[in-house]
Amino acid sequence: MLNKTLVPQSVAREIQTMIQTGVLKAGEKIPSQREFAQKFGISRASLREALLTLETLGLIKTEAGRGTFVAAPVTGASGSAGHMAPWRYSDSYPVFDVFQTRILLEGEIARLAAGRLTQLQLEKMESATRTMEECWASQDLLANVEADLEFHGTIVSACSNAMLKALYQTVRDQLTETQRQPIPITDPERMRESISEHRRIIAALSANDSAAAQREMQNHIRNTARCAGLSP
């Protein structure tokens, strides 16, 4: 039996595979939530979480009064621009504010993590960055973002300030959603830049250069925000 937190992730992956293999075709209406939940043997709450993730990544789209449909391929696969999904936390925090918070919080976390990461953690971050690169090339968007989340999470785990780590966990859902949000409008060149930024962050952390780690992390998050059309 899958861990509850992994169920939506696992189902999202199965649906992504159905889209990539043509079982679900572009423009096709997906089955109702009741049908899909029964098919996968999961709760509707878990299914909704999986569908929200896929919508944020631009793989499906919901049209008011009509239902949920498989979206056309995103930028990396077809060269045509996609459209960002509605910000799912709009009832609590604007996406602009979340990016601003990421710049402050993750910049400071990176500064405090410098000199504390083990060689194994640095290698894990490099591996995650390679996975991002490979999965973008194959348009495995779920795995691309999962690797991105692992990269940032590894830095958080090495932060010396327990309160900042706890604060990150408190708002983790909102922060990590900004890593998914720009994916549908991310072109291949921006993804290449993002991967290069990851490697500059790794280099700064490897050199125990706290100021450079903070600067590179803040630059990386600002550039991600710009990809989403924001300038925090």
N, C-alpha and C positions, 0 to 999 in steps of 0.2 A: 504493500500500500504506500502510495506517495505521500510525502510530507505535505500538509495543507498549503504551505507557502509555495511548494513546487508544482501543485496541480495546475494552476492557471498557466504557468510557464510551459509545462509539458503539453498542455492542450493547445496553447498558442503555436508551439512548434509543429504539432500535427496539422493544424489548419494551414500554417505557412507552407508545409510540404504539399498539402492538397492543392494550394494555389500554384506553387512552382511546377508541379507535375501535371497541371491541367485538369485535375479532378474538379476543381472549382475554377472557372474561366473568368477572365476580365469582363466586367459588366454583368456577371451572373448574380442573381439574388441568392444569398446564403440561406440555409434552412432556418426556421424559427428557433428562438432560444430554447423552447421546450424540446424540439426535435434534436437539436445539437446536444443539449444537456443529457438527453437519454442516450444518444449515440455514444457519447464519451463516458457515460456513467458518472457524471459529476453534478454538483449543485449548480443552479442557475447563477448564484453569486460568483462561483469560480469561473464559470463560462463568461460572465459579463466582464470580469477582470481580464481574461484572455483576449476578449474582443476589443476592449479598450486599448490594450497594448498594441494589438494589430492595427487598430485605427490610428493611433499615434504614429506608428511607423509607416503609415500610408498604404498598407496592404488591403485594407477594406475601408469603406466609407458609408456613413449612415445618412440617409435622406429622409427628412421629416415626412411622415405620412406614407412612405413607400417601403421602408425597410433598410436592410444592410446589404451592400453589394461589394463584390470584389473590385478593387480599384485597378486602374491601368497601371502598368509598371512605372516605378519611380525613376528619378533622374539617372542613377547609376546603371540601370538596366537598359534604358531606352534613349537617354539623352534629352527627354522632354521633362519640363519642370512639373513637379507634383504640387500638392497643396497641403499645408499643415492642418492637422485636425484641431478642433476647438480645444483650448487649454482646459484640462479636466478639473483643475483646482481653482477655477475662476471665482467660486463662491467664498474662497478664503484668502488667497493671495494672487495678485497679478503676476504673470510670468516675468515681467520686468523686475519686480521686487525680488523674485526668487533668484534670478541671475545676479542681481546686486549682492544678495546674501551669499551666493556661491563664491563670488569674487573675494569678499571679505573673509568668509569662513574657511574655504579651501585654500586660499592663499596663505593664511596664517597656519593652517594645519600643515601645509607643505613646508613652511619655514621651520616649524617645530619638529617635523619628521626627519629633516636633514641630519645625518649623522646617526640615525637610530635604525635605519633599515638594514636588515641582514643581506648578505649576498644572495641568499635564496629568495628573499622578497624582491630584490632588484631583478633577478632572473625571471621571477613570476611576472613582474610588470613588463619586461621585454617580451616574454612569451604572449602575454595578453595583447600587446601592441601588434605583434606578428599575426595573431589570430584575427584582430580587427581588420588588418590589411587583407588577409586571405578571404575572410568572410564577406567583406565588401565586394571583392572581385567576383565572388560566386553569388552575390546578392542574398546571402543568408543574413538578413537584417537582424533577426533575433540574436544570433550568436555574435554578430558585430557589436551590438549594444551590450550584451552580457559581458563581453571581454572588456569593453570600455568601463562598465561598472566595477569589474574586478580590479582594473588598473587604479581607479580612484579609491576604491575601498581599501586596497593594500596600503596606500599612503595614510589613510585615516587610521588604520590599525597601528601604525608606527608613531602616531602623534604622542608627544610627551604630556599633553594636557588632558586629563581625564574628563574635565567638564566640557571642553570643546568637542571631544569624541562623543560624549553623551548628547550634546546639542545637535551634532550632525545626525545622530541616529533619530532624534526627535523629529527632524524635518527631512529625513532621508527620502521619503516618497516624493516630496515636491522637488527636492534637488535633483534626484536621479531622473525625474520626468523631463527635465530640461536637456538631458542627454539623449532622450528619444525624440523630443518635439521637432528639432530641425531636420531629422533624417529625410523626410519626403522631399525637401527642397535642397538637399546637400548634393552638390555636383562632385564628380570624381576629383577635381583639383582641390576642393576644400577638404575632402577626406584625406588626400595626400598630405596637405598642410597640417591637418589635425594629428596625423600619425607622426609627422616630423616634430610637432610640438610635444607630443608624448615623449619622444626620444630626447628632446632637450630637457624636459623635466627629469627624466631618468639620469641624464648626465649630471645635472646640478645636484641631485640627491646623492649620486655616487661619489661626487667630489666633496660631499659634506658642505656645500655652499648654500647656506640657508637663505641668503638674500636672493640669489639666483633662482632657487627653487620657488620662492614666493613670487618673484617677478614672472617666471615662465608659466607658473600655474595661472596667475591672474591674466596674463596675456592669452593663454589658451581658452579660458572661460569667456573672456571678452570677444574673442574671435568666433566662438561658438554662438554667442548671443547675436553677433552681427549677421551670422548666417541665418538666424531667425528674424532678421530685420530690426534688431534692437541695439541700442548703444548705451548700456549701463555704465 
